[in-house]
Amino acid sequence: MWRKRLPFLIIAIAVAALIAPVVAYGGFMVNVATVTFSETTGSLTATTPQSSVASVTVYNYMAAKAGGTLQTSDGTTTME
């Protein structure tokens, strides 16, 4: 009897896993603020920070939040 219900249980768990983040964050899209600035290694000065806000999907936001992000344009430091 439970073998007939097993596919429905698996589908229900998958649907719940996909819907839970949308419910938790209040929508499919999340606004993310980003602050960028330039600096030169060895220098004591940096440029004025530039900020921007972008909308990303809740799944991309959760992936970035779990691992964090750190990027540089002149070097090879990248953490995502």
C-alpha positions in Angstrom: 0.0 0.0 0.0 2.8 2.5 0.9 4.6 1.7 -2.4 1.7 3.3 -4.3 2.0 6.4 -2.2 5.8 6.7 -2.3 5.9 8.6 -5.6 3.4 11.1 -4.3 5.4 11.6 -1.1 8.6 12.2 -3.0 6.8 14.8 -5.2 5.3 16.5 -2.2 8.7 16.8 -0.5 10.3 18.2 -3.7 7.5 20.8 -4.1 7.7 21.8 -0.4 11.5 22.2 -0.8 11.0 24.5 -3.8 8.1 26.5 -2.3 9.5 27.0 1.3 12.2 29.6 0.4 9.6 31.7 -1.6 7.3 31.6 1.4 10.1 32.4 3.9 11.5 35.4 2.0 8.1 36.7 0.9 8.5 36.3 -2.9 10.4 34.8 -5.7 12.7 37.9 -6.2 14.8 39.4 -3.4 16.5 42.9 -3.5 20.2 42.7 -2.8 22.4 45.7 -2.1 26.0 45.7 -3.4 28.8 48.1 -2.4 31.9 48.3 -4.6 35.1 50.3 -4.4 38.5 50.2 -5.8 41.8 50.2 -4.0 45.4 49.7 -4.8 47.4 47.2 -2.7 49.9 49.0 -0.6 48.1 52.3 -0.9 46.3 54.0 2.0 43.6 55.5 -0.1 40.5 54.0 -1.8 37.9 55.4 -4.2 34.5 56.4 -3.1 32.2 53.4 -2.6 29.5 52.9 -5.2 26.3 51.2 -4.2 23.6 49.5 -6.2 20.5 47.4 -5.6 19.6 44.4 -7.8 16.8 41.9 -7.8 17.9 38.2 -7.7 15.9 35.0 -7.3 15.5 33.7 -3.8 17.5 30.6 -4.8 20.5 32.7 -5.9 20.2 34.8 -2.8 20.3 31.7 -0.6 23.3 30.3 -2.4 25.2 33.6 -2.0 24.2 33.9 1.6 25.3 30.4 2.5 28.8 30.8 0.9 29.3 34.6 0.9 30.8 36.5 -2.0 34.1 38.3 -2.3 35.5 39.3 -5.7 38.4 41.4 -6.9 38.9 42.7 -10.4 42.7 43.0 -10.4 43.7 39.9 -8.5 42.6 36.3 -8.4 40.7 36.4 -5.2 37.2 35.0 -5.7 34.9 33.4 -3.1 31.4 32.6 -4.0 
